[in-house]
Structure formats: C-alpha cells, structure tokens
Amino acid sequence: MGSLALSRVAAQDPAPTITDEVARLARQELAPLASAIDAGSVYPGEFLRRLGKVGAWSSHVPQEGPADLRWAIQSMAALGEVCGATAFMAWCQNTLVWYVANSTNMKLAARFGNCFSSGRALGGTGLSNPMKSFFGIERLKLKGRKVDGGYIVRGALPWVSNLGPDHYFGTIFEREDEGAKGEPGSTVMFLADCSDPGITLTPCKPFLAMDGTGTYGVQFRDVFVPDELILAEPAAPFVKKIRAGFILLQAGMGLGLMKDCSNIMDEVHAPLGHVNRYLPQQPLQFRELYAEFEKEAMTLASDPYNADDSYWRRVVALRLRIGDASVAVAHAAMLHCGARGYLMSHRAQRRLREAYFVAIVTPATKQLRKMLADG
C-alpha cells in the first residue's frame, strides 16, 4: 500500500494527515538544513520536537494490543527523501518510543510514554552492540550488578545516536552477578538518562556523512539504574518481541533515499538523457523496485508482532534488499549526474554517502546475510 493509498484511509484516522504534514515540514524547513546536518554544524533538535508536535512519533504506539508501523515508515520516508541523517534520527526516536510502548514496566511507561511520543524528550537506541551480541558477532559491552532498588552499570558503547545532555536511550547490559536464572549472563534492558553524572558523552571522530546526528561514545562509570528505568528483565524475550519493528522502521530511511535518487536522475534527463540512456541502470528500474519494497514493507509493518519464522525471514530479507538497492540507486544517480554530481554543492554525492550508511547501520548488510544463513 503506497502513501497515496494510505492517505485515502478513513478520515477518522489522523495518520495520513501526519504523513502529509511531515512531508511539508521536510520540504519547507528541513531541506535548507540538510547540508549543515550532513556536515555536522547543525543538530536539528528543535525540528525533531516540531515533528513530535504533529504526531510523527506516536503513530506506531500499540493500541489495545495490535501495532501498526506503516505511518511511521511513511513519515520517515518523507524525511529521507530530503535528508538521510534526519530520517535516521527519526528512526532513533521512533525506536525509543517502540521500546517504551512495549515495556511491561508500567511506571516507566507512564513516565516516559507520552514524553517520548510527543517529542518533549528526545533520544535514541543503544542496541547496536546488543543486536550484534545476540547474533554471535560481538560480546555485550555493558555489565551490571544488582543492588537495592536497581543496578550498578559500567562499560562503554562506541556509537549511540540522537543524543544530547538531556536525552535518553535504550540499551542492554549483562549481569555479572546471579541473574534471573541464578547464574551470570542474564541480560537486562533499560533506559539510560544522559543527564546522569555517571554517564559521559564523548563526541565521535568526524564521519563520512550525517555528522549532525548527535552521535557520541557513551561511558558508564558505575551508574545507578533504578528499577523505574528497567525496560525488560530478562531482555532476550523482549528483544524477540520488538526486533521486527526495530528493523522494519529502518525501511523509511532507504525508501526515501531511493525516491530522491530516482528524482535526481530525472532532473538531469533533459541535458544528459541523450548519453545517460547508455547507462545500464535507469530510474524506471528503481521506481519498480521502490514499489515492490514499499508494498512488502507496508504488509509486514501492519503485523509487527507476528512470531512466525517465515515472517521474520521476510523482514530480514527486505531490510537486506533495501540496503543493497540504496547503494545501487545512489551510485546510478552519481553516474547520471556526471561531473555536476561530483560537486560538494550537489546533493547526489550526499545521497551516495548516506546510502552507505543504510547498508552498514546495524543490522548491517553482512549481519543480515549472516542472520539469513544461520536460519
């Protein structure tokens, strides 16, 4: 189901209006900031809060059981059509909302649910290392031990995005003491409060692209995490519940980029079409891929709690294909533009750099392939 079809859903559902409003804000307010966000001179915190006010972070909150991620993906695609960095930060915020919305810790949900989904507070997801650890790629970098009223957590995460001194993010530590099953190794998922004096945010070295995404290395120095900030214990069953949503929400980043790269090829057709027709990849091919991916994403996103293995494999396979296609379409856009796309002032080179991020952000292309191979 495409965005046009979604916009024709019954008027009592406000989500299509949200998607349209996000697209309008992206064109009018985000587009002038895209280059500065890419370069790292701007972190668009106020814009992200503005998106929260129009409902961009609340459309996927479960309603009496079922959840529907379609509107969130469509909104992120609208952002991604203009700025890949902001689409990524939107994924961070939406994922944070997804964690809280699925937690059975009612005190946490009551305190943070509306706060995050309205955009009053911003934050991200520190699951890159845990997601790799669950699939045998890395060891968990955070360790915790039980104390009265909570845990003491230590360790460091190298990259967590959409952060600031008053932001939050969800992540996982491994218990060093006896866990839920009476032995070390049990995992706990929690909300980290960046304002905690035991947490240090260290700016990362400059990235190839998307440097204004509020990405930091995060150090935990014996941080007390109260029970009120525990998302799930043990973490593994919770991660299995939210993992499809975690990955599906990334589809918006790639879909938006694919659409804009096809548009870039169209924009240079008049002056360069006579020679670009000899290139093997044309915008029509990518528009057909886009339609296929969007249809599959909308189908899967309407049922994110599906526990079937076949459903999970479809989610992983779609994410892999979107990552591959993002790099391919951005590469094609560069070739269609020729020398003009090689200018720093042209967005074609920015889209190519952003496309590599779609392919390497967790779960990266190689991890996705491993996941499919492992069954």
Secondary structure, DSSP 8 states (H G I E B T S, - for coil): --HHHHHTS-TT--HHHHHHHHHHHIIIIIGGGHHHHHHTS---HHHHHHHHHTTTTTTTS-SSS----HHHHHHHHHHHTT-HHHHHHHHHHHHHHHHHHH---HHHHHHHHHHHHTTSS-EEE--HHHHHHHTTSS---EEEEEETTEEEEEEEEEEE-S--TT-EEEEEEEESS--TTSSTT-EEEEEEETTSTTEEEEE----SS-TTS--EEEEEEEEEEEGGGEEESSHHHHHHHHHHHHHHTTHHHHHHHHHHHHHHHHHTHHHHHHHHTTSS--HHHHHHHHHHHHHHHHHHHT-TT---HHHHHHHHHHHHHHHHHHHHHHHHHHHHHGGGGGSTTSHHHHHHHHHHHHHHSSS-HHHHHHHHHH-
